[in-house]
Amino acid sequence: MEIQEKLQKIGVNPGKGQNFLISEHIAKALVETGEIDRHKTLEIGPGTGNITEKLSEKTEDLLLVERNGNLAQYIRNEFPDAEVLKQDFLEIDLEEHQIERVVSNIPFEISSDIIEKLGKAQVQSALIVQDELADKIVAEPSDKNYGYSTVKAQYYFVPVKLRTINSRHFYPKPEVNAAILKLYPNKDRHPVKDEEKFFKLVKALFTHKRKKLRNSFVDTRHILNYEKSEAKEIRDKLPHSEERVINLGIKQLAEIAEYLEERQ
């Protein structure tokens, strides 16, 4: 049965951001990337079950989270041995469900929110994301794609972009290509004491990422709650003050955050 016919039968009219994977070999590749060996595995938005079918061959401990009521009921019928929740993934408590792996074709529009949630929970994941986002997540310092989203993802994970997926492998066909992204938990290796303050600093500095740190710091002082005179006093004392923000790795950014923390 064609995907269009199947969705019509289920009673689903794909909305914005709903792009169903229709390639069997891509679904198989994604699941192999997930390194599932009887692990408690979660799939976000199983849709019509193309990926789910491959997951069910790897583990009997499967949690499927689908917020569309018609799709959730369809998946319950198709995969009676799996646990199905009709819920928004961003509201799920991953620790409560003891999730060990996440393997999913995730909605492009909320990819960053999903990756952040997975990062906080430190769950090894294999995801299909927008190709452009994958490039940002794996970028190195000084790369044009390197930015706040890069630092955030690489703080939580060691990310690996495995392959680009042509948009023709989805229905409806999105305007952009996708990619398979592997995320290995990585948070414990970073010397960051206060994550909230760290990310606030990084987000502020990267609004002027091509400027030298000393200049970016002064220009974003209002975000960081510094008076202009105080920011000017601090700027030349900052570690790496003459480096451009785009060239700073997580270790260097953590050193800047630590310096500011010690001043308070």
C-alpha positions as CSV (number, residue, x, y, z in Angstrom):
1,M,0.0,0.0,0.0
2,E,1.3,3.4,-0.9
3,I,2.1,5.8,1.9
4,Q,-0.6,8.3,0.7
5,E,-3.2,5.6,0.6
6,K,-2.2,4.3,4.0
7,L,-2.4,7.8,5.6
8,Q,-5.7,8.4,4.1
9,K,-7.0,5.1,5.4
10,I,-5.7,6.0,8.9
11,G,-7.3,9.4,8.7
12,V,-4.1,11.5,8.7
13,N,-3.4,14.5,6.5
14,P,0.3,15.4,6.9
15,G,0.7,18.8,8.5
16,K,3.7,21.1,8.5
17,G,6.8,19.4,9.7
18,Q,5.4,15.9,9.2
19,N,7.6,14.1,6.7
20,F,7.3,10.3,6.8
21,L,10.3,8.2,5.9
22,I,9.4,5.9,3.0
23,S,12.8,4.2,2.3
24,E,13.2,0.7,3.7
25,H,17.0,0.8,3.4
26,I,17.3,4.2,5.1
27,A,15.1,2.9,8.0
28,K,17.3,-0.2,8.3
29,A,20.5,1.9,8.3
30,L,19.1,4.2,11.0
31,V,18.2,1.2,13.2
32,E,21.6,-0.4,12.7
33,T,23.2,3.0,13.7
34,G,21.1,2.9,16.9
35,E,23.2,0.0,18.3
36,I,20.2,-1.7,19.9
37,D,20.8,-5.0,21.6
38,R,17.7,-5.6,23.8
39,H,18.1,-2.0,25.1
40,K,15.0,-0.1,26.3
41,T,14.4,1.9,23.1
42,L,12.2,4.9,22.4
43,E,11.0,6.1,19.0
44,I,9.6,9.6,18.7
45,G,6.7,9.9,16.2
46,P,6.6,6.3,14.8
47,G,4.1,7.4,12.1
48,T,3.1,4.4,10.1
49,G,5.8,2.1,11.6
50,N,8.4,2.0,8.9
51,I,11.3,2.4,11.4
52,T,9.3,0.7,14.2
53,E,9.2,-2.6,12.3
54,K,13.0,-2.7,12.1
55,L,13.3,-1.7,15.8
56,S,10.9,-4.5,16.9
57,E,13.3,-7.0,15.3
58,K,16.1,-5.8,17.6
59,T,14.4,-5.4,21.0
60,E,11.2,-6.4,22.7
61,D,11.4,-3.4,25.1
62,L,10.0,-0.7,22.9
63,L,8.3,2.6,23.8
64,L,6.6,4.5,21.0
65,V,5.6,8.1,21.6
66,E,3.0,9.5,19.1
67,R,1.0,12.6,19.7
68,N,-1.4,12.1,16.8
69,G,-4.4,10.1,18.1
70,N,-5.1,8.3,14.8
71,L,-1.5,7.3,14.3
72,A,-1.1,6.2,17.9
73,Q,-4.1,3.9,17.6
74,Y,-2.8,2.5,14.3
75,I,0.6,1.8,15.9
76,R,-1.1,0.1,18.8
77,N,-2.8,-2.2,16.4
78,E,0.2,-2.9,14.3
79,F,2.6,-3.4,17.2
80,P,0.6,-4.9,20.1
81,D,3.8,-5.9,22.1
82,A,5.1,-2.3,22.2
83,E,4.2,0.3,24.7
84,V,2.5,3.3,22.9
85,L,2.0,6.7,24.5
86,K,-0.2,9.3,22.9
87,Q,1.8,12.2,24.2
88,D,4.2,15.0,23.2
89,F,7.8,13.7,23.5
90,L,9.0,16.9,25.1
91,E,6.7,16.2,28.1
92,I,8.0,12.6,28.6
93,D,10.2,11.8,31.6
94,L,13.0,9.7,30.1
95,E,14.5,8.7,33.4
96,E,11.1,7.4,34.6
97,H,10.8,5.2,31.6
98,Q,14.5,4.1,31.9
99,I,15.2,4.8,28.2
100,E,18.6,3.6,27.0
101,R,18.4,4.3,23.3
102,V,16.4,6.7,21.1
103,V,16.1,6.0,17.4
104,S,13.8,8.3,15.4
105,N,13.0,10.4,12.4
106,I,12.3,13.5,14.3
107,P,10.3,16.6,13.3
108,F,12.6,19.2,11.8
109,E,10.9,22.1,13.5
110,I,11.6,20.9,17.1
111,S,14.9,19.1,16.4
112,S,16.9,21.4,18.7
113,D,14.5,21.0,21.6
114,I,14.5,17.2,21.2
115,I,18.3,17.1,21.1
116,E,18.6,19.3,24.2
117,K,16.1,17.0,26.1
118,L,18.1,13.9,25.1
119,G,21.3,15.7,26.0
120,K,20.1,16.5,29.5
121,A,19.1,12.8,30.0
122,Q,22.3,11.6,28.4
123,V,20.7,9.1,26.1
124,Q,22.6,7.6,23.2
125,S,20.6,8.4,20.1
126,A,20.4,7.9,16.3
127,L,18.3,10.5,14.7
128,I,17.2,11.7,11.2
129,V,17.5,15.5,11.3
130,Q,17.7,18.3,8.7
131,D,21.0,18.1,6.9
132,E,21.9,21.7,7.6
133,L,21.4,21.2,11.4
134,A,23.6,18.1,11.3
135,D,26.3,20.2,9.7
136,K,26.0,22.8,12.5
137,I,26.1,20.1,15.2
138,V,29.3,18.5,14.0
139,A,31.1,21.7,13.0
140,E,34.5,22.5,14.5
141,P,35.6,25.9,15.9
142,S,36.3,28.5,13.1
143,D,33.9,26.7,10.7
144,K,31.2,28.9,9.3
145,N,28.6,26.5,10.7
146,Y,30.0,26.7,14.2
147,G,27.7,28.4,16.6
148,Y,25.6,28.3,19.8
149,S,23.7,25.2,18.7
150,T,27.0,23.5,18.0
151,V,28.4,24.2,21.4
152,K,25.2,23.1,23.1
153,A,25.0,19.8,21.2
154,Q,28.7,19.1,21.6
155,Y,28.5,19.8,25.3
156,Y,26.0,17.0,25.7
157,F,27.2,14.7,23.0
158,V,30.0,13.5,20.7
159,P,28.1,13.9,17.5
160,V,28.8,12.0,14.2
161,K,27.1,12.8,10.9
162,L,26.9,9.5,9.1
163,R,25.2,10.2,5.8
164,T,23.0,12.7,3.9
165,I,19.5,11.5,2.9
166,N,17.9,12.9,-0.2
167,S,14.5,14.5,0.3
168,R,12.9,12.1,-2.1
169,H,13.0,9.4,0.6
170,F,10.2,11.2,2.5
171,Y,6.5,11.9,2.1
172,P,5.6,14.7,1.8
173,K,8.9,15.5,0.2
174,P,10.6,18.3,2.3
175,E,12.3,21.2,0.7
176,V,15.7,20.2,2.2
177,N,17.7,17.0,2.5
178,A,18.1,15.2,5.8
179,A,21.0,13.3,7.5
180,I,21.5,10.5,10.0
181,L,23.1,11.8,13.1
182,K,24.7,9.6,15.9
183,L,24.9,11.1,19.3
184,Y,27.2,9.6,22.0
185,P,26.7,11.0,25.6
186,N,29.6,13.2,26.5
187,K,28.5,15.7,29.2
188,D,30.7,14.5,32.1
189,R,34.0,15.4,30.4
190,H,33.4,19.2,30.5
191,P,34.5,21.3,33.6
192,V,31.3,23.4,33.8
193,K,30.0,24.1,37.2
194,D,26.8,26.0,36.4
195,E,25.2,24.9,33.1
196,E,22.6,27.6,33.1
197,K,25.1,30.4,33.4
198,F,27.4,28.7,30.9
199,F,24.8,28.5,28.2
200,K,23.6,32.0,28.9
201,L,27.2,33.3,28.4
202,V,27.7,31.2,25.2
203,K,24.4,32.3,23.7
204,A,25.2,35.9,24.3
205,L,28.8,35.8,22.9
206,F,27.7,33.9,19.8
207,T,25.3,36.7,18.8
208,H,28.6,38.4,17.7
209,K,30.6,35.3,16.9
210,R,32.9,36.8,14.4
211,K,34.1,39.5,16.7
212,K,37.0,39.2,19.2
213,L,35.8,37.9,22.6
214,R,36.6,41.3,24.3
215,N,34.3,43.2,21.9
216,S,31.6,40.6,21.9
217,F,31.5,40.6,25.7
218,V,31.1,44.4,25.8
219,D,28.4,44.3,23.1
220,T,26.4,41.7,24.9
221,R,26.9,43.1,28.4
222,H,23.1,43.9,28.8
223,I,22.3,40.2,28.3
224,L,24.9,39.2,30.9
225,N,23.9,41.9,33.3
226,Y,27.0,44.0,33.3
227,E,27.2,47.8,33.3
228,K,29.2,49.2,30.4
229,S,32.0,50.5,32.6
230,E,32.3,47.1,34.4
231,A,32.3,45.2,31.1
232,K,35.1,47.4,29.7
233,E,37.1,46.8,32.9
234,I,36.7,43.0,32.5
235,R,37.1,42.5,28.8
236,D,40.9,42.5,28.5
237,K,41.3,40.3,31.6
238,L,39.1,37.6,30.1
239,P,40.9,34.4,29.1
240,H,41.3,34.3,25.3
241,S,40.1,37.9,25.0
242,E,41.9,38.5,21.7
243,E,40.4,35.3,20.1
244,R,37.3,35.6,17.9
245,V,34.3,33.9,19.5
246,I,33.9,31.5,16.5
247,N,37.4,30.1,17.2
248,L,36.6,29.2,20.9
249,G,36.0,25.5,21.8
250,I,34.0,24.3,24.8
251,K,37.1,24.1,27.0
252,Q,38.0,27.8,26.3
253,L,34.4,28.9,26.8
254,A,34.3,27.0,30.1
255,E,37.4,28.9,31.2
256,I,35.8,32.2,30.4
257,A,32.7,31.2,32.4
258,E,34.8,30.1,35.3
259,Y,36.7,33.4,35.3
260,L,33.5,35.4,35.4
261,E,32.1,33.1,38.1
262,E,35.1,33.7,40.3
263,R,34.8,37.4,40.0
264,Q,31.3,37.4,41.6
